[in-house]
Amino acid sequence: MSFANEVKRWFSPKSIGGQLALIITLLTLIGGRWGEVTQQLALIPSSVIEDFKLWQLATHGFISVAEGWSIIFTIVICLQAGTFLEQRWGARRLWLFVVLVNVIAGVVTVLIGLFSPRVAHTIYLGGLTTTTILWVAEGVILGPQRVNFFFFPITGYVLAVIGAISPLVIAWTRGWWAVVPQLVGIAVTIAWVKEYTPAQLWLRFRSAQLERDLRKRASHLSVIDGKRRDRDQYLN
């Protein structure tokens, strides 16, 4: 497929990546023009707690920083990673992933805000969280497979690490409270892709528990040496 056809497929109205890029770009530009929109859509833990603006738990994932390079970065990641994940998961699961991870990140951030005034009064533009989780999800799925990153061959795991570097750098320079939703989003994304869901964890726990019980019950048994041929030990 040529590059031109690839770009057309990315920008297709049926592409989830194209839809995400369009929604985030429009809301970001509108929020940059009218600050009240940002105040309503961005995640402000104190507003969720005091004013019950519960919709911010979901809407913060669709508004980002109204800066040129940030918008371009958001569009590229949504188109590329979004298209990749849609091919792997399908449209419904991808939308569920984006919305649910942002909601979980928002809920955890609000809970932390109950104990941290810095977190409570920070304005979180979750579009950065959305692009980060898309990037990291693609990298984790690719795993040891090789991909080209600006013409450099790297593994999917390295790609995921690169995607996580940005919030880590911000955390180092500005403070951890500045990127709480992103950090939570990365953790939830890894758990999602690796299928570390509560149901899966419970199933693994029960499986390990059953295995321990079986070993305990069989502890009084001994293994018969196959080389021995004592007739008294066998039933003929």
C-alpha positions as CSV (number, residue, x, y, z in Angstrom):
1,M,0.0,0.0,0.0
2,S,1.4,3.4,-1.0
3,F,1.9,6.2,1.6
4,A,-0.9,8.3,0.0
5,N,-3.4,5.4,0.3
6,E,-2.2,4.8,3.9
7,V,-2.9,8.4,4.8
8,K,-6.3,8.3,3.1
9,R,-7.2,5.2,5.1
10,W,-6.1,6.9,8.4
11,F,-8.3,10.0,7.6
12,S,-11.3,7.9,6.7
13,P,-14.4,8.9,8.7
14,K,-14.8,5.2,9.5
15,S,-11.3,5.0,11.1
16,I,-11.3,5.3,14.9
17,G,-7.9,6.9,14.8
18,G,-9.2,9.6,12.4
19,Q,-12.3,10.1,14.6
20,L,-10.2,10.5,17.8
21,A,-7.8,12.9,16.0
22,L,-10.7,15.0,14.8
23,I,-12.5,15.1,18.2
24,I,-9.4,15.9,20.2
25,T,-8.2,18.5,17.7
26,L,-11.6,20.3,17.5
27,L,-12.2,20.3,21.3
28,T,-8.6,21.5,21.9
29,L,-8.9,24.4,19.5
30,I,-12.2,25.4,20.9
31,G,-10.9,25.2,24.4
32,G,-7.9,27.3,23.4
33,R,-10.3,29.9,22.1
34,W,-12.8,29.8,24.9
35,G,-11.2,28.9,28.2
36,E,-14.6,28.1,29.8
37,V,-14.8,25.0,27.6
38,T,-11.5,23.8,28.9
39,Q,-12.7,24.4,32.5
40,Q,-15.8,22.3,31.8
41,L,-14.1,19.4,29.9
42,A,-10.7,19.1,31.5
43,L,-10.3,17.1,34.7
44,I,-10.2,19.2,37.8
45,P,-10.4,16.9,40.8
46,S,-11.7,19.7,43.1
47,S,-14.5,20.4,40.7
48,V,-15.5,16.8,40.5
49,I,-15.5,16.5,44.3
50,E,-17.1,19.9,45.2
51,D,-19.3,20.6,42.1
52,F,-20.0,17.0,41.1
53,K,-18.8,17.6,37.5
54,L,-18.6,13.8,37.0
55,W,-18.5,14.1,33.2
56,Q,-15.0,15.4,33.5
57,L,-13.9,11.8,34.3
58,A,-14.6,10.9,30.7
59,T,-14.3,14.2,28.8
60,H,-10.8,15.1,29.9
61,G,-9.5,12.4,27.6
62,F,-10.6,14.3,24.5
63,I,-9.0,17.7,25.1
64,S,-5.3,18.5,24.9
65,V,-2.9,21.4,25.0
66,A,-3.7,24.0,22.3
67,E,-0.2,24.3,20.9
68,G,1.0,23.6,17.4
69,W,3.4,20.8,18.0
70,S,1.2,19.2,20.6
71,I,-1.8,19.1,18.3
72,I,0.4,17.6,15.4
73,F,1.8,15.0,17.8
74,T,-1.7,14.1,18.9
75,I,-3.0,13.8,15.4
76,V,-0.1,11.5,14.3
77,I,-0.4,9.2,17.3
78,C,-4.2,8.9,17.1
79,L,-4.0,8.1,13.3
80,Q,-1.1,5.7,13.5
81,A,-1.6,3.9,16.8
82,G,-5.4,4.2,16.6
83,T,-5.5,2.5,13.2
84,F,-3.1,-0.3,14.4
85,L,-5.2,-1.0,17.5
86,E,-8.5,-0.9,15.6
87,Q,-7.1,-3.6,13.2
88,R,-6.2,-5.8,16.2
89,W,-9.2,-5.2,18.5
90,G,-12.0,-3.8,16.4
91,A,-13.8,-0.5,16.7
92,R,-15.9,-1.4,19.7
93,R,-13.1,-2.6,21.9
94,L,-10.9,0.3,20.9
95,W,-13.5,2.8,22.0
96,L,-14.1,0.9,25.2
97,F,-10.4,0.9,25.9
98,V,-10.0,4.7,25.3
99,V,-13.0,5.7,27.4
100,L,-12.6,3.2,30.2
101,V,-8.9,3.8,30.7
102,N,-9.4,7.5,30.8
103,V,-12.3,7.1,33.3
104,I,-10.2,4.9,35.5
105,A,-7.3,7.3,35.4
106,G,-9.7,10.1,36.2
107,V,-11.3,8.3,39.2
108,V,-7.8,7.4,40.6
109,T,-6.7,11.0,40.2
110,V,-9.7,12.3,42.0
111,L,-9.2,9.9,44.8
112,I,-5.6,11.0,45.1
113,G,-6.8,14.6,45.1
114,L,-8.7,13.9,48.3
115,F,-5.3,13.7,50.0
116,S,-3.2,16.0,47.8
117,P,-4.2,19.7,47.3
118,R,-1.8,19.9,44.4
119,V,-3.6,17.2,42.6
120,A,-7.0,18.5,43.6
121,H,-6.4,21.9,41.9
122,T,-4.5,20.8,38.9
123,I,-6.1,21.1,35.5
124,Y,-5.6,17.8,33.6
125,L,-5.9,17.8,29.8
126,G,-6.4,14.1,29.2
127,G,-5.7,14.2,25.5
128,L,-2.1,13.6,26.5
129,T,-3.3,10.5,28.4
130,T,-5.1,9.2,25.4
131,T,-2.1,9.6,23.0
132,T,0.1,8.0,25.7
133,I,-2.0,4.9,26.2
134,L,-2.5,4.4,22.5
135,W,1.3,4.5,22.0
136,V,2.1,2.3,24.9
137,A,-0.7,-0.2,24.0
138,E,0.7,-0.6,20.4
139,G,4.2,-1.1,21.8
140,V,3.2,-3.7,24.3
141,I,1.2,-5.6,21.7
142,L,4.1,-5.7,19.3
143,G,6.3,-6.9,22.1
144,P,9.6,-8.4,20.7
145,Q,8.6,-7.7,17.1
146,R,10.7,-5.2,15.2
147,V,9.3,-1.9,14.0
148,N,10.8,1.1,12.4
149,F,10.9,4.2,14.6
150,F,12.1,7.1,12.4
151,F,14.0,4.6,10.3
152,F,15.6,3.0,13.4
153,P,14.7,-0.7,14.0
154,I,13.4,-1.2,17.6
155,T,11.3,-3.7,19.4
156,G,7.7,-3.0,20.4
157,Y,8.7,-3.0,24.1
158,V,11.2,-0.2,23.4
159,L,8.5,1.7,21.5
160,A,6.3,1.4,24.7
161,V,9.1,2.7,26.8
162,I,9.6,5.7,24.5
163,G,5.9,6.4,24.8
164,A,6.2,6.4,28.5
165,I,9.2,8.7,28.6
166,S,7.3,11.9,28.0
167,P,5.1,11.8,31.2
168,L,8.2,10.5,33.2
169,V,10.2,13.6,32.0
170,I,7.3,15.9,33.0
171,A,7.1,14.2,36.3
172,W,10.8,14.7,36.9
173,T,10.7,18.4,35.9
174,R,7.3,19.6,37.1
175,G,6.4,17.0,39.8
176,W,4.5,13.7,39.9
177,W,1.2,15.4,40.4
178,A,1.4,17.0,37.0
179,V,1.0,13.6,35.2
180,V,-1.0,11.5,37.6
181,P,-3.7,10.5,34.9
182,Q,-1.0,9.6,32.4
183,L,0.9,7.4,34.9
184,V,-2.3,5.7,36.0
185,G,-3.2,5.3,32.3
186,I,0.1,3.6,31.5
187,A,-0.4,1.1,34.3
188,V,-4.0,0.3,33.3
189,T,-3.0,0.0,29.7
190,I,-0.3,-2.6,30.4
191,A,-2.7,-4.5,32.6
192,W,-5.4,-4.3,29.8
193,V,-3.1,-5.6,27.1
194,K,-1.6,-8.3,29.2
195,E,-5.1,-9.2,30.3
196,Y,-4.4,-8.7,34.0
197,T,-8.1,-8.0,34.6
198,P,-9.7,-8.7,38.0
199,A,-11.4,-11.8,36.5
200,Q,-8.1,-13.1,35.1
201,L,-6.2,-12.4,38.3
202,W,-8.9,-14.2,40.3
203,L,-8.8,-17.1,37.9
204,R,-5.0,-17.3,38.3
205,F,-5.2,-17.1,42.0
206,R,-7.8,-19.9,42.2
207,S,-5.7,-22.0,39.8
208,A,-2.6,-21.5,42.0
209,Q,-4.6,-22.3,45.1
210,L,-6.0,-25.5,43.6
211,E,-2.5,-26.6,42.5
212,R,-1.2,-26.0,46.1
213,D,-4.1,-28.1,47.5
214,L,-3.4,-31.0,45.1
215,R,0.3,-31.0,46.0
216,K,-0.6,-31.0,49.7
217,R,-3.0,-33.9,49.3
218,A,-0.3,-35.8,47.4
219,S,2.5,-35.1,49.8
220,H,2.2,-38.5,51.4
221,L,2.6,-40.3,48.1
222,S,6.0,-41.5,46.8
223,V,7.2,-42.2,43.3
224,I,8.1,-45.9,42.5
225,D,11.4,-46.5,40.9
226,G,10.8,-47.8,37.4
227,K,14.0,-49.9,37.5
228,R,12.8,-52.0,40.4
229,R,10.9,-55.2,39.5
230,D,9.9,-56.6,42.8
231,R,6.8,-58.7,42.2
232,D,5.4,-58.0,45.6
233,Q,5.0,-54.3,44.6
234,Y,2.9,-54.9,41.6
235,L,-0.6,-56.4,41.2
236,N,-0.6,-58.9,38.3
